[in-house]
Amino acid sequence: MKPGKIEAGSHFPGIEASSLEGKRVALDERRDGADWKMVVVYRGRHCPMCTRYLNALETFRKELSDIGIDIVAVSGDSREQLQAHLEKLDVGFPLLYGLTIEQMQALGVYISHPRSEQETDHPFPEPGLFVVNDEGRVQVVDISNNPFSRPALDQLVSGLAWIRKPDNDYPIRGTYP
């Protein structure tokens, strides 16, 4: 079955994944007074581009927090794979694991099979990025079918800062029927 695309302006689906502490966490749960949430779906420990992207995202964490946006990243990896990935990650935002194929499909991300056992041992999501506004609606959506195409973080963060300014009254884009 092909995944359905999450439409801009639609409500973000109620999806939970696991934390290393063993808690189930809603992907769009806000922390520390943030009223928006950035959900980053990444391929997993096997992907060096994901590692670089997540580490680069960390450098924007304070800037995003300053404009009321909390971050979470999630993959289909197992607890053990996420634990091993921590050796290469230096991030302060939550990392969740255990995204199921059904959840990947609900998010509308592309799903790939591993090329070999050395890559990973399960189908995995290709990159997706969702920014959920204070009404629980998808303000920004970016889905790719490979790790080479992701939003440039500096442009994304500056654009989100502009959107968050009340005087700009910037609507959710891409909602034409």
FIKOLZA-1660 file (N, C-alpha, C; in steps of 0.1 Angstrom, whole numbers, plus 5000, padded with zeros to 4 digits):
% residues 177
   i   px   py   pz ch aa at
   1 5008 4988 5000  A  M  N
   1 5000 5000 5000  A  M CA
   1 5009 5012 5000  A  M  C
   2 5006 5022 4992  A  K  N
   2 5013 5035 4991  A  K CA
   2 5008 5044 5002  A  K  C
   3 5017 5051 5008  A  P  N
   3 5013 5060 5019  A  P CA
   3 5005 5072 5014  A  P  C
   4 4995 5076 5022  A  G  N
   4 4988 5088 5019  A  G CA
   4 4996 5101 5023  A  G  C
   5 4995 5111 5016  A  K  N
   5 5002 5123 5020  A  K CA
   5 4995 5131 5030  A  K  C
   6 5002 5136 5040  A  I  N
   6 4996 5145 5050  A  I CA
   6 4994 5159 5043  A  I  C
   7 4982 5164 5043  A  E  N
   7 4979 5176 5036  A  E CA
   7 4983 5188 5045  A  E  C
   8 4989 5199 5039  A  A  N
   8 4991 5211 5047  A  A CA
   8 4978 5216 5052  A  A  C
   9 4978 5220 5065  A  G  N
   9 4966 5225 5072  A  G CA
   9 4958 5214 5079  A  G  C
  10 4961 5201 5076  A  S  N
  10 4954 5190 5082  A  S CA
  10 4959 5189 5097  A  S  C
  11 4951 5182 5105  A  H  N
  11 4956 5179 5118  A  H CA
  11 4967 5168 5118  A  H  C
  12 4977 5170 5126  A  F  N
  12 4988 5161 5126  A  F CA
  12 4982 5148 5133  A  F  C
  13 4986 5136 5127  A  P  N
  13 4980 5124 5133  A  P CA
  13 4986 5121 5147  A  P  C
  14 4977 5115 5155  A  G  N
  14 4981 5111 5169  A  G CA
  14 4990 5099 5169  A  G  C
  15 5003 5101 5168  A  I  N
  15 5013 5090 5167  A  I CA
  15 5022 5091 5179  A  I  C
  16 5025 5079 5185  A  E  N
  16 5034 5079 5196  A  E CA
  16 5046 5070 5192  A  E  C
  17 5057 5072 5199  A  A  N
  17 5069 5064 5197  A  A CA
  17 5076 5063 5211  A  A  C
  18 5086 5055 5212  A  S  N
  18 5092 5052 5225  A  S CA
  18 5105 5060 5227  A  S  C
  19 5106 5064 5240  A  S  N
  19 5119 5071 5244  A  S CA
  19 5128 5061 5250  A  S  C
  20 5141 5064 5251  A  L  N
  20 5150 5055 5257  A  L CA
  20 5147 5052 5272  A  L  C
  21 5139 5061 5278  A  E  N
  21 5135 5059 5292  A  E CA
  21 5123 5050 5293  A  E  C
  22 5118 5045 5281  A  G  N
  22 5107 5035 5281  A  G CA
  22 5093 5042 5281  A  G  C
  23 5092 5054 5279  A  K  N
  23 5080 5061 5279  A  K CA
  23 5074 5062 5265  A  K  C
  24 5061 5062 5263  A  R  N
  24 5055 5064 5250  A  R CA
  24 5053 5079 5249  A  R  C
  25 5057 5085 5239  A  V  N
  25 5056 5100 5237  A  V CA
  25 5049 5103 5224  A  V  C
  26 5039 5112 5225  A  A  N
  26 5032 5117 5213  A  A CA
  26 5042 5126 5205  A  A  C
  27 5043 5123 5192  A  L  N
  27 5052 5131 5184  A  L CA
  27 5050 5146 5185  A  L  C
  28 5037 5150 5186  A  D  N
  28 5034 5164 5186  A  D CA
  28 5033 5170 5200  A  D  C
  29 5037 5163 5210  A  E  N
  29 5037 5168 5224  A  E CA
  29 5047 5179 5225  A  E  C
  30 5042 5191 5231  A  R  N
  30 5051 5202 5232  A  R CA
  30 5057 5202 5246  A  R  C
  31 5070 5207 5247  A  R  N
  31 5077 5208 5260  A  R CA
  31 5081 5222 5262  A  R  C
  32 5085 5225 5275  A  D  N
  32 5092 5237 5278  A  D CA
  32 5085 5250 5274  A  D  C
  33 5071 5250 5274  A  G  N
  33 5064 5262 5270  A  G CA
  33 5062 5265 5255  A  G  C
  34 5068 5256 5247  A  A  N
  34 5066 5258 5232  A  A CA
  34 5052 5255 5228  A  A  C
  35 5047 5263 5218  A  D  N
  35 5034 5260 5213  A  D CA
  35 5033 5254 5199  A  D  C
  36 5045 5253 5193  A  W  N
  36 5046 5246 5180  A  W CA
  36 5056 5235 5182  A  W  C
  37 5055 5225 5172  A  K  N
  37 5064 5213 5173  A  K CA
  37 5070 5210 5159  A  K  C
  38 5083 5208 5159  A  M  N
  38 5089 5203 5147  A  M CA
  38 5092 5188 5149  A  M  C
  39 5086 5180 5140  A  V  N
  39 5088 5165 5140  A  V CA
  39 5097 5161 5128  A  V  C
  40 5109 5156 5132  A  V  N
  40 5118 5152 5121  A  V CA
  40 5118 5136 5121  A  V  C
  41 5114 5131 5109  A  V  N
  41 5115 5116 5107  A  V CA
  41 5128 5114 5100  A  V  C
  42 5136 5105 5106  A  Y  N
  42 5149 5102 5099  A  Y CA
  42 5150 5087 5097  A  Y  C
  43 5160 5083 5088  A  R  N
  43 5161 5070 5083  A  R CA
  43 5166 5060 5094  A  R  C
  44 5175 5064 5102  A  G  N
  44 5180 5056 5113  A  G CA
  44 5195 5057 5114  A  G  C
  45 5200 5049 5124  A  R  N
  45 5214 5049 5127  A  R CA
  45 5223 5046 5115  A  R  C
  46 5219 5038 5106  A  H  N
  46 5227 5034 5094  A  H CA
  46 5230 5046 5085  A  H  C
  47 5223 5057 5086  A  C  N
  47 5224 5068 5076  A  C CA
  47 5233 5079 5081  A  C  C
  48 5245 5080 5075  A  P  N
  48 5254 5091 5080  A  P CA
  48 5248 5105 5077  A  P  C
  49 5240 5106 5066  A  M  N
  49 5234 5120 5063  A  M CA
  49 5224 5124 5074  A  M  C
  50 5217 5114 5079  A  C  N
  50 5208 5117 5090  A  C CA
  50 5215 5121 5103  A  C  C
  51 5226 5115 5105  A  T  N
  51 5234 5118 5117  A  T CA
  51 5239 5133 5115  A  T  C
  52 5244 5136 5104  A  R  N
  52 5249 5150 5102  A  R CA
  52 5237 5160 5103  A  R  C
  53 5225 5157 5097  A  Y  N
  53 5214 5165 5097  A  Y CA
  53 5209 5168 5112  A  Y  C
  54 5208 5157 5119  A  L  N
  54 5204 5159 5133  A  L CA
  54 5214 5167 5141  A  L  C
  55 5226 5165 5139  A  N  N
  55 5236 5172 5147  A  N CA
  55 5236 5187 5142  A  N  C
  56 5233 5190 5129  A  A  N
  56 5232 5203 5125  A  A CA
  56 5220 5210 5130  A  A  C
  57 5209 5202 5131  A  L  N
  57 5196 5207 5137  A  L CA
  57 5198 5212 5151  A  L  C
  58 5207 5205 5159  A  E  N
  58 5210 5209 5172  A  E CA
  58 5215 5223 5173  A  E  C
  59 5222 5228 5163  A  T  N
  59 5228 5241 5164  A  T CA
  59 5217 5252 5162  A  T  C
  60 5205 5248 5158  A  F  N
  60 5194 5257 5157  A  F CA
  60 5183 5255 5168  A  F  C
  61 5186 5246 5177  A  R  N
  61 5176 5243 5188  A  R CA
  61 5173 5255 5196  A  R  C
  62 5182 5263 5200  A  K  N
  62 5179 5275 5209  A  K CA
  62 5171 5285 5200  A  K  C
  63 5175 5288 5188  A  E  N
  63 5168 5297 5179  A  E CA
  63 5153 5293 5177  A  E  C
  64 5151 5280 5176  A  L  N
  64 5138 5275 5174  A  L CA
  64 5130 5276 5187  A  L  C
  65 5137 5273 5198  A  S  N
  65 5130 5274 5211  A  S CA
  65 5126 5289 5214  A  S  C
  66 5135 5298 5210  A  D  N
  66 5132 5312 5212  A  D CA
  66 5119 5317 5205  A  D  C
  67 5116 5310 5194  A  I  N
  67 5103 5313 5187  A  I CA
  67 5092 5303 5190  A  I  C
  68 5094 5296 5200  A  G  N
  68 5083 5287 5205  A  G CA
  68 5081 5274 5198  A  G  C
  69 5092 5269 5192  A  I  N
  69 5091 5256 5185  A  I CA
  69 5100 5246 5192  A  I  C
  70 5094 5235 5196  A  D  N
  70 5101 5224 5202  A  D CA
  70 5104 5214 5191  A  D  C
  71 5114 5205 5193  A  I  N
  71 5119 5195 5183  A  I CA
  71 5118 5181 5189  A  I  C
  72 5115 5172 5180  A  V  N
  72 5116 5158 5183  A  V CA
  72 5121 5151 5170  A  V  C
  73 5129 5140 5171  A  A  N
  73 5133 5132 5160  A  A CA
  73 5129 5118 5162  A  A  C
  74 5125 5111 5152  A  V  N
  74 5120 5097 5154  A  V CA
  74 5124 5089 5142  A  V  C
  75 5127 5076 5144  A  S  N
  75 5130 5066 5134  A  S CA
  75 5123 5053 5136  A  S  C
  76 5125 5044 5127  A  G  N
  76 5120 5031 5129  A  G CA
  76 5130 5021 5136  A  G  C
  77 5141 5027 5140  A  D  N
  77 5151 5019 5147  A  D CA
  77 5146 5012 5159  A  D  C
  78 5153 5002 5164  A  S  N
  78 5150 4996 5177  A  S CA
  78 5157 5004 5188  A  S  C
  79 5154 5000 5200  A  R  N
  79 5160 5007 5211  A  R CA
  79 5175 5006 5211  A  R  C
  80 5180 4994 5208  A  E  N
  80 5194 4991 5207  A  E CA
  80 5201 4999 5196  A  E  C
  81 5194 5000 5184  A  Q  N
  81 5200 5008 5173  A  Q CA
  81 5201 5023 5177  A  Q  C
  82 5190 5028 5184  A  L  N
  82 5191 5042 5188  A  L CA
  82 5202 5044 5199  A  L  C
  83 5203 5035 5208  A  Q  N
  83 5214 5035 5218  A  Q CA
  83 5227 5036 5212  A  Q  C
  84 5230 5028 5202  A  A  N
  84 5243 5028 5194  A  A CA
  84 5245 5041 5187  A  A  C
  85 5234 5046 5181  A  H  N
  85 5235 5059 5173  A  H CA
  85 5239 5070 5182  A  H  C
  86 5236 5070 5195  A  L  N
  86 5239 5081 5204  A  L CA
  86 5254 5084 5204  A  L  C
  87 5263 5074 5201  A  E  N
  87 5277 5076 5200  A  E CA
  87 5281 5086 5190  A  E  C
  88 5273 5088 5180  A  K  N
  88 5276 5098 5169  A  K CA
  88 5267 5110 5170  A  K  C
  89 5257 5111 5179  A  L  N
  89 5248 5122 5180  A  L CA
  89 5252 5131 5192  A  L  C
  90 5250 5143 5190  A  D  N
  90 5252 5153 5201  A  D CA
  90 5241 5163 5200  A  D  C
  91 5229 5158 5205  A  V  N
  91 5217 5166 5204  A  V CA
  91 5210 5167 5218  A  V  C
  92 5203 5178 5220  A  G  N
  92 5196 5180 5233  A  G CA
  92 5181 5178 5232  A  G  C
  93 5176 5175 5219  A  F  N
  93 5162 5173 5218  A  F CA
  93 5159 5158 5218  A  F  C
  94 5147 5154 5221  A  P  N
  94 5143 5140 5223  A  P CA
  94 5145 5132 5210  A  P  C
  95 5150 5120 5211  A  L  N
  95 5151 5111 5200  A  L CA
  95 5142 5099 5204  A  L  C
  96 5133 5095 5195  A  L  N
  96 5124 5084 5197  A  L CA
  96 5127 5073 5187  A  L  C
  97 5122 5061 5191  A  Y  N
  97 5124 5050 5182  A  Y CA
  97 5112 5041 5181  A  Y  C
  98 5112 5032 5172  A  G  N
  98 5101 5022 5171  A  G CA
  98 5090 5026 5162  A  G  C
  99 5092 5035 5153  A  L  N
  99 5081 5039 5144  A  L CA
  99 5077 5027 5136  A  L  C
 100 5065 5023 5135  A  T  N
 100 5060 5012 5128  A  T CA
 100 5057 5015 5113  A  T  C
 101 5056 5005 5105  A  I  N
 101 5053 5008 5091  A  I CA
 101 5039 5015 5090  A  I  C
 102 5030 5010 5098  A  E  N
 102 5017 5017 5098  A  E CA
 102 5018 5032 5102  A  E  C
 103 5026 5035 5111  A  Q  N
 103 5028 5049 5115  A  Q CA
 103 5035 5057 5104  A  Q  C
 104 5045 5050 5098  A  M  N
 104 5052 5057 5087  A  M CA
 104 5041 5060 5076  A  M  C
 105 5033 5051 5073  A  Q  N
 105 5022 5053 5063  A  Q CA
 105 5013 5064 5067  A  Q  C
 106 5009 5064 5080  A  A  N
 106 5000 5075 5085  A  A CA
 106 5007 5089 5083  A  A  C
 107 5020 5089 5084  A  L  N
 107 5027 5102 5082  A  L CA
 107 5029 5105 5068  A  L  C
 108 5028 5095 5059  A  G  N
 108 5029 5097 5045  A  G CA
 108 5043 5098 5040  A  G  C
 109 5053 5093 5048  A  V  N
 109 5067 5093 5044  A  V CA
 109 5069 5081 5035  A  V  C
 110 5079 5082 5026  A  Y  N
 110 5083 5070 5018  A  Y CA
 110 5090 5060 5027  A  Y  C
 111 5089 5047 5023  A  I  N
 111 5095 5037 5031  A  I CA
 111 5103 5028 5022  A  I  C
 112 5115 5025 5027  A  S  N
 112 5125 5018 5019  A  S CA
 112 5129 5005 5026  A  S  C
 113 5133 4995 5017  A  H  N
 113 5139 4982 5022  A  H CA
 113 5154 4985 5023  A  H  C
 114 5160 4978 5033  A  P  N
 114 5175 4979 5034  A  P CA
 114 5181 4973 5022  A  P  C
 115 5193 4978 5018  A  R  N
 115 5200 4972 5007  A  R CA
 115 5208 4960 5011  A  R  C
 116 5211 4959 5024  A  S  N
 116 5218 4947 5029  A  S CA
 116 5216 4947 5044  A  S  C
 117 5220 4935 5050  A  E  N
 117 5219 4934 5065  A  E CA
 117 5229 4944 5071  A  E  C
 118 5239 4948 5064  A  Q  N
 118 5249 4957 5070  A  Q CA
 118 5242 4971 5072  A  Q  C
 119 5233 4974 5063  A  E  N
 119 5226 4987 5064  A  E CA
 119 5217 4988 5076  A  E  C
 120 5207 4979 5076  A  T  N
 120 5198 4977 5088  A  T CA
 120 5190 4965 5086  A  T  C
 121 5182 4962 5096  A  D  N
 121 5175 4949 5095  A  D CA
 121 5160 4950 5094  A  D  C
 122 5155 4962 5089  A  H  N
 122 5141 4965 5088  A  H CA
 122 5138 4975 5078  A  H  C
 123 5125 4975 5072  A  P  N
 123 5122 4987 5064  A  P CA
 123 5123 5000 5072  A  P  C
 124 5126 5011 5066  A  F  N
 124 5128 5023 5073  A  F CA
 124 5122 5035 5066  A  F  C
 125 5119 5046 5073  A  P  N
 125 5113 5057 5067  A  P CA
 125 5124 5066 5060  A  P  C
 126 5120 5071 5049  A  E  N
 126 5129 5082 5043  A  E CA
 126 5125 5095 5050  A  E  C
 127 5133 5105 5048  A  P  N
 127 5132 5117 5056  A  P CA
 127 5118 5124 5054  A  P  C
 128 5113 5129 5066  A  G  N
 128 5101 5138 5066  A  G CA
 128 5103 5148 5077  A  G  C
 129 5098 5160 5074  A  L  N
 129 5098 5170 5084  A  L CA
 129 5084 5177 5085  A  L  C
 130 5079 5178 5097  A  F  N
 130 5066 5184 5099  A  F CA
 130 5067 5195 5109  A  F  C
 131 5061 5206 5107  A  V  N
 131 5060 5217 5117  A  V CA
 131 5045 5218 5120  A  V  C
 132 5042 5215 5133  A  V  N
 132 5028 5215 5137  A  V CA
 132 5025 5228 5145  A  V  C
 133 5015 5235 5141  A  N  N
 133 5013 5248 5148  A  N CA
 133 5005 5246 5161  A  N  C
 134 5001 5257 5167  A  D  N
 134 4995 5257 5180  A  D CA
 134 4980 5252 5180  A  D  C
 135 4975 5250 5168  A  E  N
 135 4962 5244 5166  A  E CA
 135 4962 5229 5163  A  E  C
 136 4975 5224 5163  A  G  N
 136 4977 5210 5159  A  G CA
 136 4976 5207 5144  A  G  C
 137 4977 5218 5136  A  R  N
 137 4976 5216 5122  A  R CA
 137 4991 5217 5116  A  R  C
 138 4992 5210 5105  A  V  N
 138 5005 5209 5098  A  V CA
 138 5007 5222 5091  A  V  C
 139 5017 5230 5096  A  Q  N
 139 5020 5243 5090  A  Q CA
 139 5030 5242 5079  A  Q  C
 140 5040 5233 5081  A  V  N
 140 5050 5230 5071  A  V CA
 140 5052 5215 5070  A  V  C
 141 5053 5210 5057  A  V  N
 141 5055 5196 5055  A  V CA
 141 5066 5195 5044  A  V  C
 142 5076 5186 5046  A  D  N
 142 5086 5183 5036  A  D CA
 142 5089 5168 5037  A  D  C
 143 5086 5161 5026  A  I  N
 143 5088 5147 5025  A  I CA
 143 5097 5144 5013  A  I  C
 144 5107 5135 5016  A  S  N
 144 5116 5131 5005  A  S CA
 144 5117 5116 5004  A  S  C
 145 5121 5112 4992  A  N  N
 145 5122 5097 4990  A  N CA
 145 5137 5093 4991  A  N  C
 146 5146 5102 4995  A  N  N
 146 5160 5098 4997  A  N CA
 146 5167 5108 5007  A  N  C
 147 5178 5104 5012  A  P  N
 147 5185 5113 5022  A  P CA
 147 5191 5125 5017  A  P  C
 148 5192 5127 5004  A  F  N
 148 5199 5138 4998  A  F CA
 148 5191 5151 4996  A  F  C
 149 5178 5150 4998  A  S  N
 149 5169 5161 4996  A  S CA
 149 5162 5164 5009  A  S  C
 150 5166 5174 5016  A  R  N
 150 5160 5179 5029  A  R CA
 150 5161 5194 5029  A  R  C
 151 5152 5200 5037  A  P  N
 151 5152 5215 5038  A  P CA
 151 5165 5220 5044  A  P  C
 152 5171 5230 5038  A  A  N
 152 5182 5237 5043  A  A CA
 152 5178 5243 5057  A  A  C
 153 5185 5239 5067  A  L  N
 153 5181 5243 5081  A  L CA
 153 5181 5258 5083  A  L  C
 154 5191 5265 5077  A  D  N
 154 5192 5280 5080  A  D CA
 154 5180 5287 5073  A  D  C
 155 5176 5283 5061  A  Q  N
 155 5164 5288 5054  A  Q CA
 155 5151 5285 5061  A  Q  C
 156 5150 5272 5066  A  L  N
 156 5139 5267 5073  A  L CA
 156 5136 5275 5085  A  L  C
 157 5147 5277 5093  A  V  N
 157 5145 5283 5106  A  V CA
 157 5143 5298 5105  A  V  C
 158 5149 5305 5095  A  S  N
 158 5146 5319 5093  A  S CA
 158 5132 5321 5088  A  S  C
 159 5127 5312 5079  A  G  N
 159 5114 5312 5074  A  G CA
 159 5104 5310 5086  A  G  C
 160 5106 5301 5094  A  L  N
 160 5097 5298 5106  A  L CA
 160 5097 5310 5115  A  L  C
 161 5109 5317 5117  A  A  N
 161 5109 5329 5125  A  A CA
 161 5100 5340 5119  A  A  C
 162 5100 5341 5106  A  W  N
 162 5092 5351 5099  A  W CA
 162 5077 5347 5100  A  W  C
 163 5074 5335 5098  A  I  N
 163 5060 5330 5100  A  I CA
 163 5055 5333 5114  A  I  C
 164 5063 5331 5124  A  R  N
 164 5059 5332 5138  A  R CA
 164 5056 5347 5142  A  R  C
 165 5061 5356 5134  A  K  N
 165 5058 5370 5138  A  K CA
 165 5043 5374 5135  A  K  C
 166 5036 5377 5145  A  P  N
 166 5021 5380 5143  A  P CA
 166 5018 5390 5132  A  P  C
 167 5027 5400 5131  A  D  N
 167 5024 5411 5121  A  D CA
 167 5024 5405 5107  A  D  C
 168 5031 5394 5104  A  N  N
 168 5032 5389 5091  A  N CA
 168 5019 5381 5087  A  N  C
 169 5011 5377 5097  A  D  N
 169 4999 5370 5094  A  D CA
 169 5000 5360 5082  A  D  C
 170 5010 5352 5083  A  Y  N
 170 5013 5342 5072  A  Y CA
 170 5005 5330 5073  A  Y  C
 171 4997 5327 5063  A  P  N
 171 4988 5315 5063  A  P CA
 171 4995 5302 5060  A  P  C
 172 4989 5291 5063  A  I  N
 172 4994 5278 5059  A  I CA
 172 4993 5278 5043  A  I  C
 173 5004 5275 5037  A  R  N
 173 5005 5275 5022  A  R CA
 173 5002 5261 5017  A  R  C
 174 4998 5260 5004  A  G  N
 174 4995 5248 4997  A  G CA
 174 4982 5241 5000  A  G  C
 175 4972 5249 5004  A  T  N
 175 4959 5244 5007  A  T CA
 175 4948 5245 4997  A  T  C
 176 4953 5249 4985  A  Y  N
 176 4943 5250 4974  A  Y CA
 176 4936 5237 4971  A  Y  C
 177 4923 5237 4970  A  P  N
 177 4916 5224 4968  A  P CA
 177 4920 5218 4955  A  P  C
% end
